[in-house]
Amino acid sequence: QAQVIESGGGSVQVGGSLRLSCAPSGRDFKTYTVAWFRQVPGKEREFVAYITWTGTFAYYADSVKGRFTISRDRGNDTIYLQMNSLKPEDTAVYYCNRQPPEPGLWGQGTQVTVSS
C-alpha cells in the first residue's frame, strides 16, 4: 500500500525559509509527475507546484512563483519544496501527491506557520 510522508514544516518569521520533504513508500514514484498542495482550515486544497517524472520541468501556482522551488532526488525518490521569502498567507498544511492527485494517497501533511 503506497504512502507518502511529508516533513520539514515548522514556524518561521515573515521572510524566512523552510525546506519540505516528501518520502513515498510502498510504491516507486520515479515515473510519476508529483506535486505539492496546501490547505488552510475552511478552504479548499490549493495546488502549489508540480515536477515531471524526469525532474526537468516544473510548474508553479502564481501565488508562489519566484519564491518556491520544487525538486526531486530520483536516487532516493524524495520530493522537496524549498520555500523562501515566506509570507503569512503561506501558512497551511502542506501535502504531496501525484499530479493529478491520487485520491487514496493523501498523507498527514506538514504544518507551515509564518508569523510576523
DOSEVEX-800145 format. One line per 10 residues: their letters; for each residue x, y, z of N, C-alpha, C, CB. Coordinates in Angstrom, 2 decimals. Glycine has a CB too. Example, Ala and Ser with C-alpha at 12.3 -4.5 7.8 and 13.67 -1.06 7.14 Angstrom:
2
as	13.19,-5.69,7.80,12.30,-4.50,7.80,13.20,-3.30,7.80,11.31,-4.47,9.05 | 12.85,-2.25,7.08,13.67,-1.06,7.14,12.90,0.03,7.87,14.08,-0.60,5.72
***
This chain:
116
qaqviesggg	0.84,-1.18,0.00,0.00,0.00,0.00,0.89,1.24,0.00,-0.96,0.00,1.22 | 0.69,2.10,-0.98,1.52,3.28,-1.11,1.18,4.32,-0.06,1.38,3.87,-2.51 | 2.20,5.00,0.41,2.04,6.09,1.37,3.03,7.19,1.04,2.24,5.58,2.83 | 2.73,8.38,1.52,3.67,9.49,1.45,3.79,10.08,2.83,3.22,10.56,0.41 | 4.99,10.49,3.18,5.25,11.11,4.47,5.88,12.47,4.22,6.18,10.22,5.35 | 5.16,13.51,4.62,5.66,14.87,4.48,6.35,15.30,5.77,4.51,15.84,4.13 | 7.41,16.06,5.64,8.15,16.53,6.81,8.82,17.85,6.47,9.18,15.48,7.27 | 9.36,18.49,7.49,10.13,19.71,7.31,9.40,20.99,7.65,10.57,19.79,5.93 | 8.12,20.90,7.98,7.38,22.09,8.34,7.80,22.63,9.69,5.91,21.80,8.34 | 7.27,23.79,10.01,7.59,24.43,11.27,7.09,25.85,11.28,9.06,24.39,11.52
svqvggslrl	7.54,26.60,12.26,7.16,28.00,12.42,8.34,28.89,12.08,6.67,28.28,13.86 | 8.11,29.86,11.22,9.15,30.79,10.81,8.59,32.20,10.78,9.72,30.41,9.43 | 9.49,33.17,10.79,9.10,34.56,10.65,8.88,34.91,9.18,10.15,35.47,11.27 | 8.15,35.99,8.96,7.98,36.50,7.61,9.35,36.70,6.96,7.18,37.83,7.62 | 9.47,36.25,5.72,10.73,36.35,5.01,11.66,35.18,5.20,11.41,37.58,5.41 | 11.31,34.28,6.09,12.15,33.13,6.35,11.99,32.04,5.31,11.85,32.58,7.69 | 12.68,30.93,5.55,12.70,29.82,4.60,12.48,28.49,5.31,14.03,29.79,3.84 | 11.91,27.56,4.57,11.76,26.18,5.01,11.95,25.27,3.82,10.38,25.95,5.67 | 12.39,24.05,4.08,12.52,23.03,3.04,11.70,21.82,3.45,14.00,22.65,2.81 | 10.66,21.54,2.68,9.81,20.40,2.94,10.29,19.19,2.16,8.36,20.73,2.59
scapsgrdfk	10.05,18.01,2.72,10.41,16.76,2.07,9.19,15.86,1.99,11.55,16.06,2.82 | 9.13,15.08,0.94,8.07,14.10,0.74,8.72,12.77,0.40,7.08,14.54,-0.38 | 8.48,11.78,1.23,9.10,10.48,1.06,8.04,9.42,0.79,9.93,10.10,2.30 | 7.91,8.96,-0.45,6.97,7.89,-0.74,7.46,6.55,-0.20,6.72,7.78,-2.23 | 6.52,5.68,0.08,6.84,4.31,0.47,5.77,3.38,-0.06,6.97,4.19,2.01 | 6.15,2.14,-0.25,5.21,1.14,-0.72,5.02,1.10,-2.22,3.91,1.37,-0.09 | 5.51,2.10,-2.93,5.41,2.15,-4.38,6.49,3.07,-4.91,4.00,2.63,-4.82 | 7.03,2.72,-6.04,8.04,3.52,-6.71,7.38,4.74,-7.35,8.81,2.69,-7.76 | 7.84,5.94,-6.99,7.28,7.17,-7.54,8.11,7.76,-8.67,7.13,8.20,-6.45 | 9.13,7.08,-9.09,10.09,7.67,-10.01,9.54,7.96,-11.39,11.25,6.77,-10.14
tytvawfrqv	8.43,7.33,-11.76,7.81,7.58,-13.06,6.60,8.50,-12.97,7.41,6.27,-13.69 | 6.33,9.06,-11.81,5.17,9.92,-11.61,5.54,11.39,-11.69,4.53,9.62,-10.28 | 4.65,12.18,-12.28,4.65,13.60,-12.01,4.10,13.80,-10.59,3.81,14.39,-13.07 | 4.81,14.55,-9.77,4.42,14.74,-8.38,4.23,16.21,-8.09,5.47,14.13,-7.44 | 3.46,16.48,-7.05,3.06,17.85,-6.77,2.96,18.10,-5.28,1.74,18.16,-7.44 | 3.06,19.36,-4.92,2.76,19.84,-3.59,1.44,20.61,-3.61,3.90,20.72,-3.05 | 0.66,20.42,-2.57,-0.59,21.13,-2.35,-0.59,21.68,-0.94,-1.81,20.19,-2.59 | -1.49,22.62,-0.67,-1.63,23.13,0.69,-3.09,23.42,0.98,-0.77,24.39,0.89 | -3.41,23.43,2.27,-4.79,23.65,2.68,-4.82,24.35,4.03,-5.56,22.32,2.75 | -5.70,25.33,4.13,-5.94,26.01,5.40,-7.35,25.67,5.85,-5.74,27.55,5.27
pgkerefvay	-7.64,25.75,7.16,-8.97,25.40,7.64,-10.06,26.22,6.96,-9.05,25.60,9.14 | -11.12,25.53,6.54,-12.25,26.20,5.92,-12.09,26.51,4.46,-12.52,27.43,6.63 | -10.96,26.15,3.87,-10.73,26.42,2.46,-10.40,25.13,1.71,-9.60,27.44,2.29 | -10.57,25.18,0.40,-10.26,24.03,-0.43,-8.75,23.84,-0.54,-10.87,24.19,-1.83 | -8.36,22.61,-0.80,-6.96,22.33,-1.03,-6.48,23.07,-2.28,-6.73,20.81,-1.19 | -5.30,23.65,-2.20,-4.77,24.51,-3.23,-3.51,23.90,-3.84,-4.47,25.90,-2.66 | -3.44,23.91,-5.16,-2.25,23.45,-5.85,-1.11,24.44,-5.63,-2.52,23.27,-7.35 | 0.09,23.92,-5.42,1.27,24.74,-5.20,2.26,24.61,-6.36,1.94,24.37,-3.89 | 2.67,23.39,-6.66,3.68,23.18,-7.70,3.72,21.71,-8.09,5.06,23.65,-7.22 | 4.16,21.44,-9.32,4.43,20.06,-9.71,5.75,19.97,-10.44,3.30,19.52,-10.58
itwtgtfayy	6.27,18.77,-10.49,7.50,18.48,-11.21,7.33,17.18,-11.96,8.73,18.43,-10.26 | 7.81,17.11,-13.19,7.62,15.92,-14.00,8.49,14.77,-13.53,7.91,16.23,-15.46 | 8.21,13.60,-14.07,8.94,12.41,-13.62,10.42,12.49,-13.90,8.37,11.17,-14.27 | 10.80,13.23,-14.93,12.22,13.39,-15.23,12.90,14.41,-14.33,12.39,13.79,-16.67 | 12.11,15.24,-13.66,12.66,16.30,-12.85,13.18,17.48,-13.64,13.74,15.77,-12.02 | 12.84,17.56,-14.92,13.38,18.59,-15.79,12.41,19.75,-16.04,13.77,17.99,-17.08 | 11.16,19.62,-15.64,10.19,20.69,-15.82,9.34,20.82,-14.58,9.32,20.43,-17.05 | 9.12,22.05,-14.16,8.29,22.33,-13.01,7.31,23.44,-13.33,9.15,22.71,-11.80 | 6.17,23.42,-12.66,5.14,24.43,-12.85,4.66,24.87,-11.48,3.96,23.88,-13.71 | 4.42,26.18,-11.34,4.08,26.76,-10.05,2.80,27.58,-10.11,5.21,27.62,-9.55
adsvkgrfti	2.06,27.56,-9.02,0.95,28.48,-8.86,1.49,29.91,-8.81,0.14,28.14,-7.59 | 0.69,30.83,-9.32,1.13,32.23,-9.34,1.48,32.74,-7.94,0.06,33.10,-9.95 | 0.79,32.25,-6.94,0.98,32.74,-5.59,2.36,32.42,-5.02,-0.06,32.16,-4.70 | 3.04,31.43,-5.57,4.35,31.03,-5.04,5.47,31.18,-6.05,4.29,29.60,-4.56 | 5.14,31.52,-7.28,6.14,31.62,-8.34,7.22,32.62,-7.96,5.48,32.02,-9.67 | 8.45,32.22,-8.14,9.58,33.07,-7.80,10.06,32.94,-6.38,9.24,34.46,-8.07 | 9.28,32.30,-5.52,9.64,32.13,-4.12,9.87,30.67,-3.74,8.57,32.71,-3.23 | 9.12,29.75,-4.36,9.22,28.33,-4.04,9.90,27.60,-5.19,7.83,27.74,-3.76 | 10.61,26.53,-4.86,11.24,25.68,-5.85,10.96,24.22,-5.52,12.76,25.94,-5.92 | 10.35,23.51,-6.45,10.13,22.08,-6.29,11.26,21.33,-6.98,8.74,21.66,-6.85
srdrgndtiy	11.70,20.26,-6.35,12.76,19.45,-6.93,12.57,18.01,-6.49,14.16,19.98,-6.52 | 13.34,17.12,-7.08,13.27,15.72,-6.68,14.63,15.07,-6.81,12.23,14.97,-7.51 | 14.85,14.12,-5.93,16.05,13.30,-5.96,15.60,11.92,-6.42,16.76,13.25,-4.55 | 15.92,11.60,-7.66,15.46,10.32,-8.21,16.21,9.14,-7.60,15.62,10.32,-9.72 | 17.37,9.40,-7.02,18.12,8.34,-6.38,17.43,7.78,-5.15,19.47,8.83,-6.01 | 16.90,8.67,-4.30,16.19,8.22,-3.10,14.69,8.43,-3.19,16.72,8.94,-1.89 | 14.20,8.86,-4.37,12.77,9.02,-4.63,12.13,9.96,-3.61,12.06,7.65,-4.61 | 12.76,11.08,-3.39,12.28,12.09,-2.46,11.98,13.37,-3.21,13.30,12.33,-1.33 | 10.88,14.02,-2.85,10.46,15.27,-3.47,10.59,16.39,-2.45,9.00,15.17,-4.00 | 11.11,17.52,-2.88,11.37,18.64,-1.98,10.60,19.88,-2.42,12.86,18.94,-1.93
lqmnslkped	10.34,20.74,-1.46,9.80,22.06,-1.74,10.60,23.07,-0.93,8.27,22.14,-1.41 | 11.45,23.81,-1.60,12.20,24.89,-0.96,11.35,26.14,-0.99,13.57,25.13,-1.68 | 11.05,26.67,0.18,10.18,27.83,0.32,10.99,28.99,0.87,8.97,27.51,1.22 | 11.10,30.04,0.10,11.82,31.24,0.51,10.87,32.43,0.55,12.99,31.53,-0.44 | 11.30,33.48,1.21,10.51,34.71,1.32,9.09,34.42,1.77,10.49,35.45,-0.03 | 8.97,33.65,2.80,7.65,33.20,3.24,6.79,34.35,3.74,7.79,32.15,4.34 | 5.51,34.24,3.46,4.51,35.23,3.84,3.48,34.60,4.76,3.84,35.82,2.59 | 2.76,35.41,5.54,1.72,34.84,6.40,0.69,34.02,5.62,1.01,35.93,7.15 | 0.38,34.41,4.40,-0.59,33.69,3.60,-0.09,32.33,3.12,-0.98,34.51,2.43 | 1.18,32.02,3.35,1.70,30.68,3.07,1.39,29.70,4.20,3.20,30.75,2.85
tavyycnrqp	0.87,30.19,5.31,0.53,29.33,6.42,-0.53,28.32,6.00,0.03,30.15,7.62 | -0.24,27.05,6.16,-1.13,25.98,5.72,-0.52,24.64,6.10,-1.39,26.06,4.19 | -1.30,23.60,5.90,-0.77,22.24,5.94,-0.39,21.87,4.51,-1.81,21.22,6.55 | 0.82,21.42,4.33,1.34,21.10,3.00,1.35,19.60,2.78,2.76,21.68,2.83 | 0.86,19.19,1.62,0.74,17.79,1.26,1.44,17.53,-0.07,-0.74,17.38,1.17 | 1.90,16.31,-0.26,2.39,15.90,-1.57,1.53,14.77,-2.10,3.87,15.48,-1.50 | 1.49,14.66,-3.42,0.71,13.64,-4.09,1.15,13.61,-5.55,-0.82,13.91,-3.96 | 0.54,12.76,-6.33,0.72,12.76,-7.76,-0.02,13.93,-8.38,0.26,11.45,-8.36 | 0.32,14.25,-9.60,-0.39,15.24,-10.37,-0.87,14.59,-11.67,0.50,16.49,-10.65 | -2.18,14.46,-11.85,-3.26,14.80,-10.94,-3.27,13.92,-9.70,-4.59,14.71,-11.66
pepglwgqgt	-3.86,14.39,-8.60,-3.78,13.65,-7.34,-4.44,12.28,-7.41,-4.42,14.45,-6.25 | -3.85,11.35,-6.72,-4.41,10.03,-6.49,-5.19,10.09,-5.19,-3.31,8.92,-6.46 | -6.51,9.90,-5.21,-7.33,10.16,-4.02,-6.89,9.43,-2.76,-8.72,9.79,-4.31 | -6.46,8.20,-2.87,-6.09,7.43,-1.69,-4.68,7.65,-1.21,-6.27,6.01,-1.97 | -3.98,8.60,-1.77,-2.56,8.76,-1.48,-2.25,9.92,-0.54,-1.81,8.97,-2.75 | -3.27,10.67,-0.13,-3.02,11.81,0.76,-2.44,11.35,2.09,-4.31,12.59,1.00 | -1.39,12.04,2.52,-0.77,11.74,3.80,-1.27,12.67,4.89,0.72,11.84,3.70 | -0.50,12.77,5.96,-0.88,13.62,7.08,-0.54,15.08,6.86,-0.21,13.13,8.34 | 0.37,15.35,5.95,0.80,16.71,5.69,1.77,17.20,6.74,-0.39,17.62,5.63 | 2.33,18.36,6.49,3.23,19.00,7.44,2.84,20.47,7.58,4.71,18.86,7.00
qvtvss	2.75,20.93,8.81,2.26,22.28,9.09,3.35,23.31,8.88,1.72,22.36,10.51 | 3.00,24.36,8.15,3.87,25.52,7.97,3.15,26.72,8.54,4.25,25.74,6.46 | 3.80,27.42,9.45,3.22,28.61,10.06,4.19,29.76,9.90,2.89,28.37,11.55 | 3.73,30.85,9.31,4.55,32.02,9.07,3.96,33.17,9.89,4.61,32.38,7.55 | 4.76,33.70,10.78,4.30,34.75,11.68,5.07,36.04,11.44,4.44,34.31,13.13 | 4.43,37.14,11.79,5.06,38.45,11.65,5.39,39.02,13.01,4.15,39.40,10.88
***
